[in-house]
Amino acid sequence: MISANIRTARSRSSCGYFFELDTTPSFTEVEVSRHSGAVHNLDLTTNAAPVPVDPNAAVGRWTWSNVAGVLSNPKYTGHQVWNRRGRKSNKNQANPISEWVWSEKPVHEPLVDLDLFVAVQERGKTRDNSRRGAGANSHPQTKRSYRFRSHLYCDLCNRRMFGKTRRVAAYYVCAAKKGYIPEGHPTGGSFFVREDDISEHLNTFLNQHVFGDYRRALLTNANLHTHAETEHTQRITALRHGITDTETKIKRLVRSLELVDEPDQDLIRDISERRAQLRDHLADLQAQLADAETQQQQQPNPTLIDALPTGEIRIDQLPEHIARDVYQALQLEIRYNKTANRVRYRITLTGATLNHAHRTTSTAMALQPRTDQIGGTCQTKQPPPGTAPGKSVPMFTVPPAGHCEHGNGPDL
């Protein structure tokens, strides 16, 4: 992940850049669940349609909202869940999932797998229910389209910002509903950010940190990760040795019992208790090893960025449908913090989407007019301030996927 600031004389705003290397698997179960209603409707005898509190309001079939309600309700995982709402402390509003209290074991037969429930919650955080196509909305009163629709979020309430036009300029607005304004959100409940400013900073981010000649130097300092990676590898090795040692102890314990011709009941009981303890310890070590190996697989891979083409791109000069293809290929996320007057950009590359990202960005660059030649004279590109080829910059770090550092970086 990359963190930096830039300031412009026009707006005096700061802009944060983030590059995230993510290996999180896609939630195919959630995509399948979007069509579960249609599947259930094929046999309403076996899969009876849900009946609301008011039977007269029943539609007689499964709908997407019915399926979503089942997948997002924790009681269908079989567990008892408390503290879902702050009755006294939070004015009866929903508490974050991290504050819920779950029963240790299921109390009834589950209808939804716990992993699927977690996947649905993660997917729901993005509020991914916006149309993906480019162009204007089909509404007859629609006059224009907005280039960053569904990619620009309010950093204070995590809601998508929507487009609005004032005179001739396009803006994006966050207008949280009165009952859903989080603490720290501007008291007015709504604010604007200009589309031109978002485009200007996005061009800087892409041309320096994503498609620039010095992107690797800006992305990572290898020395920052060597120590952490070494410690993680040593931990995995120690866990494997511990598992082997515990298995050997269990075998020796059984062997010691075989060497006794007539063992008494006390000896058998002691050996059985010790064997149970070793088995529990072995299971714990195996679980720790599985978690450690999973974390190792999800470590960020800075070399992924080398698969992207190098060159210059200006998002505001691309046709809108091409620009949106670039956003989706790079999994672009833009977050605007009104309080700090700060914009953060993040792209995510995975092995599964890398080829598509390369093809899409190469196509976009081919449509750009060349800007490296002016008046027939080739202009030499200068590295960003404080950067040299092959030299790492300590102020840029790449934390594990899914973790975001919000500290202010140095001015460029």
N, C-alpha and C positions, 0 to 999 in steps of 0.2 A: 504494500500500500504506500502511496506517495502522499506526502503532506507538504504543502508550501503555501505561501501567500503571494498575491500580487496586488498592487494598488494602482489605480488609475486616477489621473488628475481630474477627469470628468466626474466620476462618481465617488471617488475616495472609498471604494468598497474593497473588501478583501475576498480572495477566492481560494478555496482549498482544493487540492488535487488528490485524488485517491485512485490507486490502481490495485485491485484486489484479485489475487489468484485463488480461485475457488475450485475445490474438488468435490463439493457437496453433490450427491446424486440427485437427479431430477425426480420429482415425486410423480411417477407414472400412475400410482394408485389414485392420486387426486384427479388426474386428467380422466381416468376411467370412470371415476365416481360422477363426473359431470354428465355421463350418459346413463347412470344407474337408473334414473327415473324412467327412461324409455324402456330399459330392459325389464324393470318390474311391471310396467304397464302391459307387457306382452302376456302376462298371466296374473290377472288381478284376483284370481281365486286362491292361488298359492300365496301371492304377495298382495295381501289386502291393502287397499289404499288407506292412508291415515285419515282419521276423522277428527276435526277440530272440536274445541269446546262447544261451539255452536254448530250442531249437525247441519243446519240449513246452509252453512257456508262451505260445506264440503264440495270439492270439485270432482270427486269420484276417481281420481287417478293420482299417481305420484308426480310431483313437480320437482324442479331443481331445488327450490327452497326447502321442500320436505327432506330431500337427501342431505342438503347442507346442514339442516337442523339436527339430523341424527349424527352426522360426522363431527359436528362442532360441540355436541353436548357431552361433557365428561362422564355423566352417569351411565352412558351406554358402553363405556369401557369396562363396566363391572365393578368399578371402585366407588366408594363413598367419598364425596368431596365436600369439604366445608370451606367457609370464608370466601365464597365466590363473590359476595357483595359486602361492602362495608356498611352495615345497617346503621351504625352509630357514627363511626369515625369518618366515613366517606360519603355520607348523605345518600345511602342506598345505591351508590354507583358501583359498577362492576370493578372488582379488584384485579390487578395484573395476575396472570397465571402463576407467576413466581411466588405469589402470596397465598395460593390455594393450599389447603391441607388435605392430603390424600390418605385414604386408608392403606395400611401396609399390604393387605391382600385383597383380592376381589371379593365382594360380598354377594354377587349374583352372577349369573351367566352373562358374559359380555356379548354385545352385538357388534361392536367396533373394535378392531385391533388397536392396542395402545400406540403402536408405531404409526398407524394410519392417522390416529387422532392428532398426534404431534405434527405429522406432516401437513395436515389440514390447517393447523394453527399457524405454522410457519408460512404456508402459502397465503393465508388470509392476511398476514401482515402487510403484504404488498398491495392489497386491494386491487388485485388483477382482474378487474371486470370492465375495463375500458376497451372500446373497439381498437383494433390494431392497425387497420388500414389507414392510408394517407388520404388527404383531401378533406373537403368540408363535410360537415354533418349533413344528413339527408333532410333535416328539418327545413321547411320552406323559408323560414326567416333567417337561416344561416347566411352570412355574408362573406366569411373568410374562414381559413383553417389556422391552426397554431402548431408550430413546428415541434414544440417540446411537450405536446399533450401526452399524458400518461408517463412521462419520464421525469417530471419536475415535482418534487415533494416539499412540503413545509417541514423543516427540521424540528419544529417545536411540537407539532401535533401528529406528524407522520401521515397527513392526508395529502392527496394529490392536489396540486394547485391547478386552477382552470383558467383558460384564456379569456381575455376581455380587451376590447379596443377602445382607446380614448383618443378622440380626434383621428390621427393617422397612425399612431404608434400602438403596437401590440404589447400587452402586459399580461402577467399571470397573477392571480389573486388567490389568497387563502382566506376563506370566510367560514370559519368553523361555526357550527350551530351553537346557540347560546348555552345549552346544557352540556356541551361537549368541549368546552374550551379548557385545555389543561393549564395547570399552574405555570406561569412564566410566559404564556402566550400574550402578545400585545393586547392591551385591555380593550381596544376597539373591536377586536375579533376579526378584523380583516386588514390586509395590507397588499401592496402591489410590488412587483419587480418587473423591470422592462426586459422585453425579449432581446433587444439589441445587446444589452449588457451580458446576458446569458450567452449569446452567440459569440461575442468578442472573447470572453474568457475561455469558452469551450474550444475555440480555435487555438488559443495559446496552449491549452492543456494537450490537445491532440497532436499538435505539431512539434511540441517539445518532448512530452513524456510518453507518447504512444507511437508516433511515426517519425520522431526525430532521430538524427544520427547518434545522439548521445543519450538515448533513452535508457540503455543499460546502466550507464554511470549515474543517471538520475534515479533509477529504480532501486538499486540495491547496493549495499556495501557488504561484500562477502564475509568480511571479518566479523560483522555484527551477528552472523548466524552460525559461525563455525562452532563457537562454544556451546550454544544451545543444542545444536544438532549432535554434537559429541556427547553431551550429557544424556540426551534422549536415547542414543544408540547404546550407551553404557547401561542405562536402566533396562532396556530390552534384553541385553545380554545377561544382566544380573537376574532378571526374572526367569529366563530360560534355565540358567544354572540352578536357581532355587527350585524350579519344577523338577528338574532331573534329580536333585538331591533328595527332595521329598519322596519321589517315586522309589528311589533306592532305599530310603528308610522304611517305607511300607513293605517292600519285599523282604528286607532284613527282619522285620518284625514277624512276618509270617514264617520265615525260615527258622527263627528262634523257637517258635511254637512247635515246629516239626521236629526239632532236636530233642525235645523233652518227651520221654517215654510215657509218663503218666502225669500230665499236668493237672493241678488241682483247679478248683473253680475260681479261686481268687486270682490265680495267674491268668486264666482265660479271660476273666472280667477286665483285669488291668490291660491286657493286650488288646482287647476289643475296644476299650475306651481310648487307648493311645492311637489305635488304627483309625478310629472315627475322627480324632483330632487332626491327624495327619491328612485325612481325606478332605476335611474342611479347609485346612491350610492350602492343600493342593488346588482345590476349586477356586479359592481366593486368588492365588497366584496366576492361575489360568485366565481368570477374568481380567486381572490387571494387565496381563500380557496382551490379551485381545484388544483392550482399550488403547494400550501403548502402540500396538501395530496399526490400529485404525488412525490414530493421530499422526503416525509417521507417514501414512499414505496421503493424508490431507495436508501435509506441509506445503507451503507455497513453492512454486517452481518458477523462478524468475526467467528461465530460458524460454518460457512460452512466448514471451513478447518478441523474441527473435523471429518467430514465424510470420509476424505481420510485416507488410511492406514498409519501406521508408520513403518519405516524400512529404509533400505539403498538401494540405486539404483545408478548404474553407467551407464549413457547414452552411453558412448563410448564402453561398453561391450555388449550392447544389439544388437540383429539383427536390421538392419535398419528399417524394416517395423514395428517392435514393438516400436522402439524409436519414429518413426513418429506418431504412434497411440497415444503415450503418449503426444507428442507435441500438437496434435489436440484436445485430450480430455481436456487438461489443457489450451487450447487456448494460447499457449506460443508465446510470442513476444520478440525478442532480438533486441536491438538497439545499434549500435556501433558509438561512437563519436570520430572521428580521432583527432580532435583538442584537446580534453581533454584526449585522450587515455583512454576512459572509455566505459565499456560495461554495459548495463542495461537489466535486465531480468524481464519480467512481465507475470504472469499467471492470468487468469480470471475464477472465479467459479460462476455459477448461479444455481438456484434451478433446472432448467430444464436439466442441463447437469451434475449434481452432481453424479447421479447413474452411468452414463457412465464413468465419470472420476474415480470413485472408482473401477469399474470393470477393466478398462484398466490398471490403475496403480498397482492394486493387481496382475494382470497377469504378468506385467513386473517384479515386485519384486519376483514372484515365479520362474522366470527364472534366477535370480541373484544367484551366489555362495555366501554362507554365509561368511561374513567377520568379524563376532563378536566372532568367535572362532579361536584361533591361537594355534597350538600345543596342542589341547585338553583343553586349559584353556580359560574360558570365560572372555572376556575383558569387563570391565565396561565402558560404554559410558560416556564421560564427557560433561557437558553442554558447550555451547559456552561461551567465556570469558565475564564476567559481567552479566551472566544470571543464574538464579536459578529457580527451579520448582515453579510455582504458583506466581512468582514475575514478574511484568511488567517492561518493559524497556522503559523509557520515550523517548528515541531517535527514536523510531519507531512509526509511525502514520499511520492511515488508513483514508485518505481523501475520500470524496464522489466519487462514480464511475464516471469515465470519466475525473477526474482531476489528473494531474500528477505533483508531486513535483520533481524538478530537482536539488534541493540543494545537496551539498556534505554532506555525512554523516560521522560519526566518523570511524576511522580505527578499524578493528577487529584484 
